[in-house]
Amino acid sequence: MPMINAHTRMLDILQKTSTYFVEQTQKGLTHSLASVSNTYNQLYFSYINQDTNKDIDTFANALKNYSKEYISTYGALIGEGDYGRAYKLGSYVIKIALTEDSFQGSNSNCTRTSRITNEFNGSDYSREANLSNGEHVLVSKFIQGHSVTGKKVVEFMNSKDRVMYDIDSEGNVKEGSDKKLYLIDSDMVFYTKNHRKQSIASDEFHENLAVIADTYDIELSLRGWVD
């Protein structure tokens, strides 16, 4: 009988010891996996930071290695509009569409936006790029400065024979630390009537301007929209 009790106690000790070691091993494994994951994220973040120090073409091309989730996690959210969110990564800003169709409109697509912002800010200001899933995004240089509106915007637009519908909206145009003006959002930027090429599309758009004027109670002729 004493032998049976001793044997039972021994089995109990072995079981508790085994359970303890298993628990410690699991804790250690969890800690190790967390450490590995943290190290991986640090290295990955360091890798993309290296890309942000390169020229815009190299950075835009490198974005095919990154996902939307990664950019939204490690990028700093600096703006959000009707079409997308803007994240700052190093010296660049990446604009990501809110929905699949957000950048499909003729005024908001990345190709048009890049073309017009480069027209105002210089040929190396922005690029259209693709993420790892093939999604189109807009890449542009980060401009340190403050928003300007009103008369300054009108004069800035006139310098390129353009007009901006929403001249009083914050964030569309910024004055950089170098005192230069930069076009940030071009969704509502168009050529003046005199410059606009004649086409069915442009004629239809021009005809709709009167409706816009009535809706928003503005005088379009003062902004170069109509004669």
C-alpha positions as CSV (number, residue, x, y, z in Angstrom):
1,M,0.0,0.0,0.0
2,P,2.8,2.5,0.8
3,M,4.4,1.6,-2.5
4,I,1.2,2.4,-4.4
5,N,0.9,5.8,-2.6
6,A,4.6,6.6,-3.4
7,H,4.1,5.6,-7.0
8,T,0.9,7.8,-7.3
9,R,2.8,10.8,-5.7
10,M,5.7,10.3,-8.2
11,L,3.3,10.3,-11.1
12,D,1.6,13.4,-9.8
13,I,5.0,15.2,-9.5
14,L,6.0,14.1,-13.0
15,Q,2.7,15.3,-14.4
16,K,3.0,18.7,-12.7
17,T,6.6,19.0,-13.7
18,S,5.8,18.1,-17.3
19,T,2.9,20.6,-17.3
20,Y,5.2,23.3,-15.9
21,F,7.8,22.8,-18.6
22,V,5.2,22.7,-21.4
23,E,3.8,26.0,-20.1
24,Q,7.2,27.6,-19.9
25,T,8.1,26.3,-23.4
26,Q,4.9,27.8,-24.8
27,K,5.5,31.1,-23.1
28,G,9.1,31.1,-24.4
29,L,7.9,30.2,-27.9
30,T,5.3,33.0,-27.8
31,H,7.9,35.5,-26.6
32,S,10.4,34.3,-29.3
33,L,7.8,34.6,-32.0
34,A,6.9,38.1,-30.8
35,S,10.5,39.1,-30.8
36,V,11.0,37.7,-34.3
37,S,7.9,39.5,-35.5
38,N,9.1,42.8,-33.9
39,T,12.5,42.4,-35.4
40,Y,11.0,41.7,-38.9
41,N,8.8,44.7,-38.7
42,Q,11.7,46.9,-37.6
43,L,13.8,45.7,-40.5
44,Y,10.9,46.0,-43.0
45,F,10.3,49.6,-41.7
46,S,14.0,50.4,-42.0
47,Y,13.9,49.0,-45.6
48,I,11.0,51.2,-46.7
49,N,12.7,54.2,-45.0
50,Q,15.7,53.6,-47.2
51,D,13.4,53.8,-50.2
52,T,11.9,57.1,-49.0
53,N,15.4,58.7,-49.1
54,K,15.7,57.9,-52.8
55,D,14.4,59.8,-55.9
56,I,10.7,59.7,-56.6
57,D,10.9,57.2,-59.5
58,T,12.8,54.7,-57.4
59,F,10.4,55.1,-54.5
60,A,7.3,54.8,-56.7
61,N,8.7,51.7,-58.3
62,A,9.5,50.2,-54.8
63,L,5.8,50.5,-53.7
64,K,5.0,47.3,-55.6
65,N,6.6,45.5,-52.7
66,Y,4.3,47.1,-50.1
67,S,0.6,46.6,-49.2
68,K,-2.1,49.1,-48.3
69,E,-2.2,47.6,-44.7
70,Y,1.5,48.2,-44.3
71,I,1.4,51.8,-45.4
72,S,-1.7,52.6,-43.2
73,T,0.1,50.9,-40.2
74,Y,3.5,52.5,-40.5
75,G,2.7,55.7,-42.4
76,A,1.4,58.9,-40.6
77,L,-2.1,59.8,-41.7
78,I,-1.9,63.5,-42.6
79,G,-5.1,64.0,-44.6
80,E,-8.4,62.5,-45.7
81,G,-10.8,63.7,-48.4
82,D,-13.8,62.5,-50.5
83,Y,-11.6,60.2,-52.5
84,G,-8.8,58.9,-50.4
85,R,-6.4,59.1,-47.4
86,A,-2.9,60.5,-47.5
87,Y,-0.1,58.9,-45.5
88,K,3.4,60.4,-45.0
89,L,6.3,58.0,-45.3
90,G,9.7,59.7,-45.0
91,S,9.8,62.5,-47.5
92,Y,6.9,61.3,-49.6
93,V,3.1,61.2,-49.4
94,I,1.0,58.3,-50.6
95,K,-2.7,58.8,-51.4
96,I,-4.8,55.7,-51.2
97,A,-8.3,55.4,-52.5
98,L,-11.1,55.0,-49.9
99,T,-13.0,52.6,-52.2
100,E,-12.2,50.7,-55.3
101,D,-13.9,53.3,-57.5
102,S,-12.7,56.4,-55.7
103,F,-9.9,57.2,-58.2
104,Q,-11.9,56.1,-61.3
105,G,-13.5,59.4,-61.9
106,S,-12.1,61.6,-64.7
107,N,-11.1,64.3,-62.3
108,S,-9.7,62.2,-59.5
109,N,-7.7,59.5,-61.3
110,C,-4.0,59.3,-60.5
111,T,-2.8,59.9,-64.0
112,R,-4.6,63.2,-64.3
113,T,-3.7,64.3,-60.8
114,S,0.0,63.6,-61.3
115,R,0.1,65.4,-64.7
116,I,-1.5,68.5,-63.3
117,T,0.4,68.7,-60.1
118,N,3.7,68.2,-62.0
119,E,2.6,71.0,-64.3
120,F,2.5,73.4,-61.3
121,N,5.2,71.9,-59.0
122,G,7.8,70.5,-61.3
123,S,8.2,67.3,-63.3
124,D,9.6,65.3,-60.4
125,Y,6.8,66.2,-57.9
126,S,4.4,63.2,-58.3
127,R,4.0,59.8,-59.8
128,E,1.3,57.2,-60.3
129,A,2.3,53.9,-58.7
130,N,1.0,50.4,-57.9
131,L,0.9,48.6,-54.5
132,S,1.6,44.9,-54.1
133,N,-2.0,44.0,-55.0
134,G,-1.9,46.2,-58.2
135,E,-3.9,49.0,-56.7
136,H,-3.2,52.4,-58.2
137,V,-1.9,55.1,-55.7
138,L,-0.6,58.6,-56.1
139,V,2.9,59.4,-54.8
140,S,4.1,62.9,-54.2
141,K,6.7,64.8,-52.4
142,F,5.8,66.0,-48.9
143,I,5.6,69.8,-48.7
144,Q,6.3,71.3,-45.3
145,G,4.3,74.5,-45.1
146,H,0.8,75.9,-44.6
147,S,-2.4,76.1,-46.6
148,V,-3.4,79.1,-48.6
149,T,-6.8,80.1,-50.1
150,G,-8.5,82.8,-52.0
151,K,-6.7,85.4,-54.0
152,K,-3.3,83.7,-53.8
153,V,-4.8,80.6,-55.2
154,V,-6.5,82.5,-58.1
155,E,-3.2,84.1,-59.0
156,F,-1.4,80.8,-58.8
157,M,-4.0,79.2,-61.1
158,N,-3.8,82.1,-63.6
159,S,-0.1,81.6,-63.9
160,K,-0.8,78.3,-65.8
161,D,-4.0,79.5,-67.5
162,R,-6.0,77.3,-65.0
163,V,-8.9,77.8,-62.7
164,M,-9.8,76.1,-59.4
165,Y,-13.4,75.7,-58.5
166,D,-12.8,75.4,-54.7
167,I,-10.3,78.2,-54.1
168,D,-11.4,78.5,-50.4
169,S,-10.9,74.9,-49.4
170,E,-8.0,74.3,-47.1
171,G,-5.2,72.0,-48.2
172,N,-5.6,72.3,-52.0
173,V,-2.7,74.7,-52.2
174,K,0.2,75.1,-49.8
175,E,3.0,77.6,-49.3
176,G,6.1,75.7,-48.7
177,S,8.9,76.6,-46.3
178,D,10.7,77.9,-49.4
179,K,7.9,80.5,-49.9
180,K,6.8,78.8,-53.1
181,L,3.2,77.7,-53.8
182,Y,2.5,74.1,-54.4
183,L,-0.7,72.5,-55.8
184,I,-1.6,69.6,-53.6
185,D,-5.1,68.6,-54.9
186,S,-6.1,69.1,-58.5
187,D,-9.6,67.4,-58.6
188,M,-11.2,70.8,-59.2
189,V,-8.6,72.4,-61.4
190,F,-9.4,73.0,-65.1
191,Y,-8.2,75.0,-68.0
192,T,-10.0,78.3,-68.6
193,K,-12.6,78.4,-71.4
194,N,-10.1,80.2,-73.8
195,H,-7.5,77.5,-73.3
196,R,-9.6,74.5,-73.2
197,K,-9.5,72.4,-76.4
198,Q,-12.8,72.2,-78.2
199,S,-14.4,68.8,-77.8
200,I,-17.8,67.4,-77.1
201,A,-16.7,66.5,-73.6
202,S,-15.4,70.0,-72.8
203,D,-18.5,71.6,-74.3
204,E,-20.8,69.5,-72.2
205,F,-18.7,70.3,-69.1
206,H,-18.8,74.0,-69.9
207,E,-22.6,73.9,-70.3
208,N,-22.9,72.3,-66.8
209,L,-21.0,75.2,-65.2
210,A,-24.1,77.3,-65.1
211,V,-25.8,74.6,-63.0
212,I,-22.8,74.5,-60.7
213,A,-23.0,78.3,-60.3
214,D,-26.6,78.2,-59.4
215,T,-26.1,75.3,-56.9
216,Y,-23.3,76.9,-55.0
217,D,-24.4,80.5,-55.5
218,I,-21.1,81.7,-57.1
219,E,-20.2,84.0,-60.0
220,L,-18.1,81.8,-62.3
221,S,-17.2,84.6,-64.6
222,L,-15.0,86.1,-61.9
223,R,-12.9,82.9,-61.9
224,G,-12.4,82.5,-65.6
225,W,-15.0,79.8,-66.1
226,V,-17.2,81.8,-68.5
227,D,-16.8,84.9,-70.6
